[in-house]
Amino acid sequence: MEIKFVAVAESARGGGTGRRVVDDIAAKFAGRELCAFSEEDEFWRALGWTEHRRRKDAQHYRLLFTFP
């Protein structure tokens, strides 16, 4: 299951909204691996998702994060 995009208004960041959304998705799809190509690496790291580095020579380099 791929999470295409999660966005939280800049004024609301840091309040747990993004975490609650992702936690709700993970609960709904319990037992399935979730993945997200990151534009906000620290967000996914803070959630405890596993980071997978891509080849450094990739033209559009974004990190992949998976859960569980």
Phi and psi restraints in degrees (value plus and minus 20) as a CYANA .aco file:
   2 GLU   PHI    -127.2   -87.2
   2 GLU   PSI     110.7   150.7
   3 ILE   PHI    -108.7   -68.7
   3 ILE   PSI      93.9   133.9
   4 LYS   PHI     -92.4   -52.4
   4 LYS   PSI     -64.3   -24.3
   5 PHE   PHI    -182.0  -142.0
   5 PHE   PSI     116.7   156.7
   6 VAL   PHI    -150.1  -110.1
   6 VAL   PSI     105.6   145.6
   7 ALA   PHI    -153.8  -113.8
   7 ALA   PSI     118.6   158.6
   8 VAL   PHI    -146.6  -106.6
   8 VAL   PSI     114.7   154.7
   9 ALA   PHI     -72.7   -32.7
   9 ALA   PSI     118.3   158.3
  10 GLU   PHI     -73.1   -33.1
  10 GLU   PSI     -58.4   -18.4
  11 SER   PHI     -89.5   -49.5
  11 SER   PSI     -37.5     2.5
  12 ALA   PHI    -124.8   -84.8
  12 ALA   PSI     -20.5    19.5
  13 ARG   PHI     -87.7   -47.7
  13 ARG   PSI     127.2   167.2
  14 GLY   PHI      68.8   108.8
  14 GLY   PSI     -21.1    18.9
  15 GLY   PHI    -119.0   -79.0
  15 GLY   PSI     -17.7    22.3
  16 GLY   PHI      74.6   114.6
  16 GLY   PSI     -19.3    20.7
  17 THR   PHI     -82.1   -42.1
  17 THR   PSI     -70.5   -30.5
  18 GLY   PHI     -80.7   -40.7
  18 GLY   PSI     -62.8   -22.8
  19 ARG   PHI     -79.8   -39.8
  19 ARG   PSI     -64.7   -24.7
  20 ARG   PHI     -83.7   -43.7
  20 ARG   PSI     -61.0   -21.0
  21 VAL   PHI     -81.9   -41.9
  21 VAL   PSI     -69.3   -29.3
  22 VAL   PHI     -86.7   -46.7
  22 VAL   PSI     -59.4   -19.4
  23 ASP   PHI     -82.0   -42.0
  23 ASP   PSI     -59.5   -19.5
  24 ASP   PHI     -85.0   -45.0
  24 ASP   PSI     -60.9   -20.9
  25 ILE   PHI     -83.7   -43.7
  25 ILE   PSI     -65.6   -25.6
  26 ALA   PHI     -81.3   -41.3
  26 ALA   PSI     -59.3   -19.3
  27 ALA   PHI     -87.3   -47.3
  27 ALA   PSI     -60.9   -20.9
  28 LYS   PHI     -83.6   -43.6
  28 LYS   PSI     -54.9   -14.9
  29 PHE   PHI    -132.0   -92.0
  29 PHE   PSI      16.9    56.9
  30 ALA   PHI     -73.7   -33.7
  30 ALA   PSI     118.1   158.1
  31 GLY   PHI      70.0   110.0
  31 GLY   PSI     -27.8    12.2
  32 ARG   PHI    -128.8   -88.8
  32 ARG   PSI     124.7   164.7
  33 GLU   PHI     -97.0   -57.0
  33 GLU   PSI     112.9   152.9
  34 LEU   PHI    -126.3   -86.3
  34 LEU   PSI     128.3   168.3
  35 CYS   PHI    -160.7  -120.7
  35 CYS   PSI     133.0   173.0
  36 ALA   PHI    -169.3  -129.3
  36 ALA   PSI     108.8   148.8
  37 PHE   PHI    -104.2   -64.2
  37 PHE   PSI     106.2   146.2
  38 SER   PHI    -112.3   -72.3
  38 SER   PSI     120.2   160.2
  39 GLU   PHI    -133.0   -93.0
  39 GLU   PSI     -28.8    11.2
  40 GLU   PHI    -154.1  -114.1
  40 GLU   PSI      56.8    96.8
  41 ASP   PHI     -75.8   -35.8
  41 ASP   PSI     -61.2   -21.2
  42 GLU   PHI     -83.5   -43.5
  42 GLU   PSI     -52.3   -12.3
  43 PHE   PHI     -80.8   -40.8
  43 PHE   PSI     -71.4   -31.4
  44 TRP   PHI     -88.4   -48.4
  44 TRP   PSI     -55.5   -15.5
  45 ARG   PHI     -82.4   -42.4
  45 ARG   PSI     -63.3   -23.3
  46 ALA   PHI     -83.6   -43.6
  46 ALA   PSI     -47.3    -7.3
  47 LEU   PHI     -99.2   -59.2
  47 LEU   PSI     -31.1     8.9
  48 GLY   PHI      65.2   105.2
  48 GLY   PSI      -2.9    37.1
  49 TRP   PHI     -93.2   -53.2
  49 TRP   PSI     135.7   175.7
  50 THR   PHI    -102.9   -62.9
  50 THR   PSI     109.6   149.6
  51 GLU   PHI    -113.2   -73.2
  51 GLU   PSI     113.8   153.8
  52 HIS   PHI    -144.6  -104.6
  52 HIS   PSI      95.7   135.7
  53 ARG   PHI     -97.3   -57.3
  53 ARG   PSI     123.6   163.6
  54 ARG   PHI    -119.0   -79.0
  54 ARG   PSI     149.3   189.3
  55 ARG   PHI     -77.3   -37.3
  55 ARG   PSI     114.4   154.4
  56 LYS   PHI     -86.0   -46.0
  56 LYS   PSI     -41.6    -1.6
  57 ASP   PHI    -108.9   -68.9
  57 ASP   PSI     -16.5    23.5
  58 ALA   PHI     -83.7   -43.7
  58 ALA   PSI     117.0   157.0
  59 GLN   PHI     -83.9   -43.9
  59 GLN   PSI     -63.7   -23.7
  60 HIS   PHI    -133.5   -93.5
  60 HIS   PSI      66.3   106.3
  61 TYR   PHI    -105.8   -65.8
  61 TYR   PSI      89.3   129.3
  62 ARG   PHI    -152.0  -112.0
  62 ARG   PSI     123.7   163.7
  63 LEU   PHI     -95.3   -55.3
  63 LEU   PSI     127.8   167.8
  64 LEU   PHI    -121.7   -81.7
  64 LEU   PSI     112.5   152.5
  65 PHE   PHI    -140.3  -100.3
  65 PHE   PSI     120.7   160.7
  66 THR   PHI    -149.2  -109.2
  66 THR   PSI     137.1   177.1
  67 PHE   PHI    -166.8  -126.8
  67 PHE   PSI     118.0   158.0
